[in-house]
């Protein structure tokens, strides 16, 4: 194995210290292959280069290593945290990797008595509102969560409205009400906007809502009962009745939510399922004693990483023990990566045992004691069984979808006589043109690769310099812009069938949404660029433009092909074509809207802050109303000078 590597790399391996650390392998092009951690860097890394791994997955990866970087740390816990920081941010090819581009939603209660900032009292502090929130948390507000989904947050907000009647309206709406809204009428708000409740009484409701969200339900019930009895003793029966109704609403909520434990207030339940080379980790959340739902995660590179981790475990043991189960490896990778950016609760319930060092590292990182239990009892076991069942179902769904998509890819390749070296590498690009009566013409290019649409590779092209509504000229422009550089690279490439330019490469199939006219235009572009005409296929509407009757038109002279209404190949073509159309029309609409308001929104105009913007929108009913107003009309709005009115008018025209 060492014969494949440079003397410099092998000398670096030989010079490594016997200390804990993190190592990173790169290929000849600088692509990160693998990130690993070790108690003993010298022993661990040397094992990669001294053993014969043959034609295995491990051997394939090791054969690509051209460069190595290492970082020495003080402890195994530090190595664990650094390793997963690097995995999460740099996406190595052979590590188990969880991708989630969505931040978790929170429930926010505006204002924070402990962080007023010294300013004057505002509606946010006097009468806090409850709201859905996603983003970075701030000290001037109070946050509860995270929640597994937007639905879970909104359900919690509805419960708070029913029981504690906190407001949900924006401050701009709150400050301009003259009479209570519908939510007050249906007993979902106490009407603070028109002084139907005192700040003190509203503050008590806010405090009770916070205690409810923290799981202190019995304490809230006790406090409400004491207040009800106090009002009754003073013969204030109306106030006592209101509190009685509040207690009844809270009792119904507790019954519906099946809050049966007072000990487990914040818990995460993690169940894993591995099958067919794919894995699913299902994360269920309990917050404040309430089960809020779950969310599935699907890692990539499971088989490659499992083989490497098993080899590392054998090296550390010095013998040949049974490697850790793949499920445990996936679970540990998820825990290490997920809780880098999300608060960790004090208790984790797991379907498989996880490394104690990992739990200790979480404790060290979060500053709170974290425990992990993999063989729970009673209510915890019920939660775990629910999470495990959902993991099984989600993975089965994923495998079914992937199998179906791969079958469609194969059907299309067979129907069009495409012979890619690897069906997984089949790349299709599809183009569509969109405009409104010639206005704001925009072309879209969507990409299908690895059996699925690759959103990150989509591109939009603003079409300029052509007659409005001339779709043929627009298609000529977008194809030329898309493939001119690749054609130039093809002429200089050793493999003209697969030219590359940077990270891009020529697709195996180019779909254009249109019939003979668009295909002829694409043909002329490819002839000028010297590209293969066999790549071009037009999707022509069938008789009556009915779905399922589309025909494929070829640029290289082949006869039209009708695949059949139930053809898996046609389903894939229609899926890609429809995605190109959706992407084009959404971009065109956004561009058109921007043009019609002069390309500038109110927040972009110097001198127009939050208050002035709110007044303008309230007076004219929206940005379009402001754009339709005259300078004199704009000047009549409170706080808007003549000069600023003229500036606003110019910006919107």
C-alpha positions, 0 to 999 in steps of 0.5 A: 500500500505504501508504494502508492504514496509519496516519500514526503507523505510517508515521512510525515506519517512516521513523524506523527506524535503518539498524542490525541488529535484529528487527521484529514486526508486530501486527494491530489486535487485538494478534495477532502476525503476523510476526517478522523480522530484518534487517541494516538495519532501515530498508531491510528494513521500508520495503520492506514499505510502499513496494512494491505486493504486490497480492493476494498472500500478502504483501499480505494479511499487510501489509494487516493490520499495525496496529502495529510493534515493533523491537529494535536489536541489535549484530550479525546473530547476535544478531538471529538468536537473538532472532528465533527466541526470539520465534518459538518463544515467541510463535507468530506467524502468518506464520513457519515454526514448529516445535511440539514439546511434548516434551522430549528423553529422556536416559540418567542415571547417578546421582551425580556424583563432581565434585558430591557436595555435601558430604553423606554417601555414598548408594547413588546415589554409592557404587553409581550406577544407570542410568535413563531421564530426561526433564526439566531436568538437574542437576549432581549426576547425569551425563546422556548424550543427548539421545536421539531417543526413549524407545526409544533410551534404553531400548535403551542401558540394556539394552546397559549392563545386558548389558555392564557390569551396572549396577543400574537399581533405585530407591534405596528398593528397593536399600536394602531387598534381602536377596537378589539379584533376577532381574536378577542371576540372568540376568547383567544386574546385578552384585548391589551391593545385597547386596555381591556386588561391591565399590564399587571394582569397581563404580566401574570398570564405571561408568567404562567404561559412561560411556566407552562412551556417549561413544564411546570403545569401543576404549579400553574394549576395551583396558582390559578386555583389560589387566585380563583379562591381569593376572588371568590372570597372577595365576592368577585365572582366574574373574575373567579369565573374567568379563572375557572374557565382558564383552569378548565381550558388548561386541564383539557390541554393537559389531557389532550397532550397526555402529559403523564410525567413530571420528571422528564420535561426536556428529552430528546429521543433518538432511534436509528434504522439501517437498511439497504446501504441507507440509514434514518435517524428519527429525532423526537422531542419532548419539551415541558413534558409535552411530546412535540413530534419528530423529524427524520434525518438521512445521512450519506456515505454510510457504507464507506464510513462504516467500513473505515470506522470498523477498521479504526476500532480494530486498530485501537483494540489491537486484536480483531473484536466485533466492530461497533454496529453500524446503527451505533456509528450512525447514531454517534455521528448524528449526536456529535454533529447535530448538537454542535449548533442546537441546545442539548437537553439534559436527557437523551433516550437512544435506541443503541448504546453510545460511547461514554466519551461522546456524552462527556464531550456534550456535557463539557460543551454545553455546560450542563449534565447530559445523560444517555439511556438506551434501555429505558422503562415505562414512559420513556420506553413508549417514546422510544418505541414510537421513534423507532417505528417512525424511523422504520417507516421513514426509511422504507418510504425513502428506499421506495422513492429511490428505487422508483426514481432509479427505475425511471432513470434506467427506463429513460436511458434505455428508451433513448439509447443512452449508455453512461458508464455509471447510471448514477452519473447520468446528468440531464439539463433542461431549459425553459423560457418564461415571460408575460407578454414579452415582459421580464423574459427569463430562462431557467436551467435545472439539473437532474443528477444522481437520480434526483433534481440538484437544486443547488445547480439550478441557474436563471438567465435574464434574457436581454437584447431580444424582441419581447416574446421571441422564445427562439431568440431567448433559447439561442441566447441561454444555450450559447451562454450555458455551453460556449465555455464548455465547447471551448474546453471540449476542443482543448480536452483529451476527452471531447465526449466529456469536456469539463470547465471548472466544476461543470461538465457537459450533460448526457442529455439536454432537454428543451421545452418545445417542439421542432422550432426550439429543437432547430434553434438548439441544433443551430447553437450546437452546430456553431459550438461544435457539440454533439447534436445527439444530446438535444431532445425536445419535449413537444406537447401532444394532441390537445396539449394533454399531459401524457401525450408528449412526444420527444423530438430529436436534433440529429434527425431521428424520428419522433418518439412517443413513450406512452402515457404510463412510461416510467421514462416519460414520467421522468421527462415530465418531472424534469420539464415541469421543474424547469417550468416552475423554476422559470416562472417563479424567477420571471414573476419575481423579476417582473414584480421588482421592475414594476415597483421600480426595483426598490422596496421601502426598506432600501430608501435612505431615511425611511426607518421602521416607523415611517415604513409602517405609517406609509404601508398603513396609509396606502395599503402596501408598497404598490399603493405607495408607488401609486401615490403622488409626492403630495399624498406621500408628504401628508403622512406623519414624519415625511418631509417634502424632500423625503417624499420626493426621494420615495417617489423617485425610488419607486418610479 
